[in-house]
């Protein structure tokens, strides 16, 4: 199926020519330069307030269909690409049935380094979204970043909009917010009496931005994703290894990701092509887990278009290095996969999975 072109939803808010003339000529002298970290409402927004431009076109909310190499996030989504609306250029929509990876960036125009929190939410489509519609619909967890003076930084890892969170196909809005110590921004207790009041808040605060997106379904439905807990309950940092033992059709790809900033290096294998179904090919990633670490491993499986029907499996295993230099087996999670042929198309169905609780072996 040919990928759909990105279309600007009809509910995007812009000013008419007479409104622009009225606002920019009568009120321009009252606009103030930014004194705080901000996210843009549109590509040429320089953070001045009040803002009289569009409110639904933020280029600082960057949806992607796959996660980036963590070492290249700043290069791809930070200062080097700040002059680009990446999602529009790449014709990216939100893809149904899979995780979507949304990067977020902000600018610090001041002469001092500042630490802020970046948060991302979603809302159903509309002209302007009053916070009560989206404040309880956060995507991922807030990320704290420090932005040096007079520069741009992206959040170190994507906000992952998982298949379980995704709504039905249609128009939606992504809402980004910047907060910091002493400025809580929009919270669950914040109310607005009407849309006009919310519109005024957006005009007068450069810490919130929105981007209209479409939820589409143009990728094959046989891509499968799982999220698994990754744990290091030990009070000491330990070297951990995660192994995906693959008994899947030849030509399948399997990938492991965990971009938690506490990991050095992050887990990012990229798609590994499986050459056979003999259970001998493994996808392996090793990294140091901090003490008491809790994170999420994402395992992505994509069978080839000509996959033969049958029963297959992927076993995710976790090991930790012991003081003796050997590896202790901690536990595993087995995914049983059925690939069936029906209605002239191949369908992947997860029929069962077995979970062995993590249990560190006694030395």
MOWO-V511588 format. One line per field, one symbol per residue. phi: phi as a letter, one per 20 degrees, with the letter a starting at -180 (. if undefined). psi: psi as a letter, one per 30 degrees, with the letter a starting at -180 (. if undefined). burial: + if it has 9 or more other C-alpha atoms within 8 Angstrom, else -. Layout:
# MOWO-V511588
phi = ???
psi = ???
burial = ???
This chain:
# MOWO-V511588
phi = .fffffdfgfefeceffffgffffeecgfefdffcbfbdeebfefdnfcfddefcccfeedcfcebfeggfdgffeceggdfeceffffeledeefmbfdddeccbddeeecfcdcddccccbffafbefgfecfeceemdfdecddfglbccegfcfeeeegfefefgqebcecdcdcbgocemecfefccfaffffgffffeceecbcbfcdeccdegeefcccdcfdccfffcfcfdcdcdeddcfgnfdccccbdgffecefebemfdfeeademeeddcbcaeefglfcbcedddccfffdgfgqdcbcdedcccfefenedeferbcddecddddalmbececeeabdddffbffff
psi = kkkkkkkjkfgkklkleeeeeeefeffeffkkkkglklklflegkgfkklkgalgghkfgjjklflklkffgeeeegbefgfgkieeeeghklkklglkkjjlkllkjflgkkkklkklkllllklekjkfffffgikjalkkklkjlkhakklkflljjjleffkalkaklkkkkkklljfjfbklffklkfleeeeeeeeefkggkllkklkjliflkfgkkkkkkkkkifkgkkkjkkkkjjjilkkflkkkkkjgkffkjllkiflkkkkfagggfkkkkkklkklkhkkakkkkkkjllfgkkkakllkjkkklkklffflkkkellkkkkkkjlklhglkkkkjflkkkkkkjkkk.
burial = -----+--+--+--+----+++++--+---+--+--+++++++-+-+++++++++++++++++++----+--+++-++++++--+++----+++++-+++++++++++++--+++++++++++-+---+++-+++--++----++-+++++++++++++++++--+--+-++++++++++--------------+-+++--+++++++++++++++-+---++++----+-+----++++++++++++++++++++++++--+--++++--+-+-++-+-+++++++++++++-++++++++++--+-+--+++++++++++-----++++++++++++++----+++-+--+----------
